[in-house]
Amino acid sequence: MPEVLFVFFTTKKQQFIQWWQRPITTKDRLTGAMVGAFGCFWIGGLGRLILVDVPVPVDVIFWSVLWWAFGCAFAGLVFGLIFPKIITCVCFPFSMINIG
């Protein structure tokens, strides 16, 4: 069993290295933009919820969180277009929140 795992992880590592060293394609840029937008939406929204002051009306908190989430989603989209492979690796776990 350890041999199978060793071969599996070695193969995946080599595939990742090959993908990382390939030139950036349009598909990489679109994937980075999508993953960056979804991931940064959750990072911005949840981050603002953590940082919000407590004695504030609920509607102010709602709009504040919404603006932060959409602002961070836009930033993630732009960064995903500029740095697609880095954003895909960093934001992918956050982009899967609430899916499935």
C-alpha positions as CSV (number, residue, x, y, z in Angstrom):
1,M,0.0,0.0,0.0
2,P,2.8,2.6,0.8
3,E,4.2,1.9,-2.7
4,V,0.9,2.8,-4.3
5,L,0.7,6.0,-2.4
6,F,4.3,6.9,-3.1
7,V,3.7,6.4,-6.9
8,F,0.4,8.4,-6.7
9,F,1.9,11.4,-5.0
10,T,5.0,11.3,-7.1
11,T,2.9,11.4,-10.3
12,K,0.7,14.2,-9.0
13,K,3.8,16.2,-8.0
14,Q,5.3,15.8,-11.5
15,Q,2.0,16.8,-13.1
16,F,1.9,19.9,-10.8
17,I,5.5,20.8,-11.7
18,Q,4.7,20.5,-15.4
19,W,1.6,22.6,-15.1
20,W,3.4,25.3,-13.1
21,Q,6.2,25.6,-15.6
22,R,4.0,25.7,-18.8
23,P,3.3,29.1,-20.3
24,I,0.0,30.7,-19.1
25,T,-2.9,30.0,-21.5
26,T,-6.3,31.7,-21.8
27,K,-7.8,28.7,-20.0
28,D,-5.5,29.4,-17.1
29,R,-6.4,33.0,-17.0
30,L,-10.2,32.3,-17.1
31,T,-9.8,29.6,-14.4
32,G,-7.8,32.0,-12.2
33,A,-10.3,34.8,-12.7
34,M,-13.2,32.6,-11.7
35,V,-11.5,30.9,-8.8
36,G,-10.2,34.3,-7.6
37,A,-13.6,36.0,-7.8
38,F,-15.4,33.2,-5.9
39,G,-12.6,32.7,-3.4
40,C,-12.0,36.3,-2.6
41,F,-15.8,36.9,-2.3
42,W,-15.8,34.5,0.6
43,I,-12.5,35.7,2.0
44,G,-13.8,39.3,1.9
45,G,-17.3,38.6,3.3
46,L,-16.2,36.3,6.1
47,G,-13.3,38.5,6.9
48,R,-15.5,41.5,7.2
49,L,-17.9,39.6,9.5
50,I,-15.0,38.8,11.8
51,L,-13.8,42.4,11.8
52,V,-17.2,44.2,12.2
53,D,-17.9,46.2,15.3
54,V,-20.6,44.6,17.5
55,P,-22.9,47.5,18.4
56,V,-24.0,48.3,14.8
57,P,-27.5,47.8,13.3
58,V,-28.0,44.6,11.3
59,D,-28.7,46.4,8.0
60,V,-25.4,48.3,8.2
61,I,-23.6,45.1,8.8
62,F,-25.4,43.4,5.9
63,W,-24.5,46.2,3.4
64,S,-21.0,46.5,4.8
65,V,-20.3,42.8,4.4
66,L,-21.9,42.8,0.9
67,W,-19.8,45.7,-0.3
68,W,-16.6,44.1,1.1
69,A,-17.5,40.7,-0.5
70,F,-18.1,42.2,-3.9
71,G,-15.1,44.5,-3.7
72,C,-12.8,41.5,-2.8
73,A,-14.4,39.4,-5.6
74,F,-13.5,42.1,-8.1
75,A,-10.0,42.3,-6.7
76,G,-9.8,38.5,-7.0
77,L,-11.0,38.6,-10.6
78,V,-8.3,41.1,-11.5
79,F,-5.6,39.3,-9.6
80,G,-6.8,36.0,-11.2
81,L,-6.3,37.5,-14.7
82,I,-2.8,38.9,-13.8
83,F,-1.5,36.0,-11.7
84,P,-3.7,33.0,-12.7
85,K,-1.6,30.1,-11.3
86,I,-0.9,31.7,-7.9
87,I,-4.5,32.8,-7.4
88,T,-5.8,29.4,-8.5
89,C,-3.5,27.6,-5.9
90,V,-4.3,30.1,-3.0
91,C,-8.0,30.7,-3.5
92,F,-9.2,27.3,-4.8
93,P,-10.1,26.0,-1.3
94,F,-12.1,29.1,-0.5
95,S,-13.9,29.0,-3.9
96,M,-15.4,25.6,-3.0
97,I,-17.3,26.9,0.1
98,N,-21.0,26.2,0.0
99,I,-20.7,24.0,-3.1
100,G,-22.0,20.4,-2.9
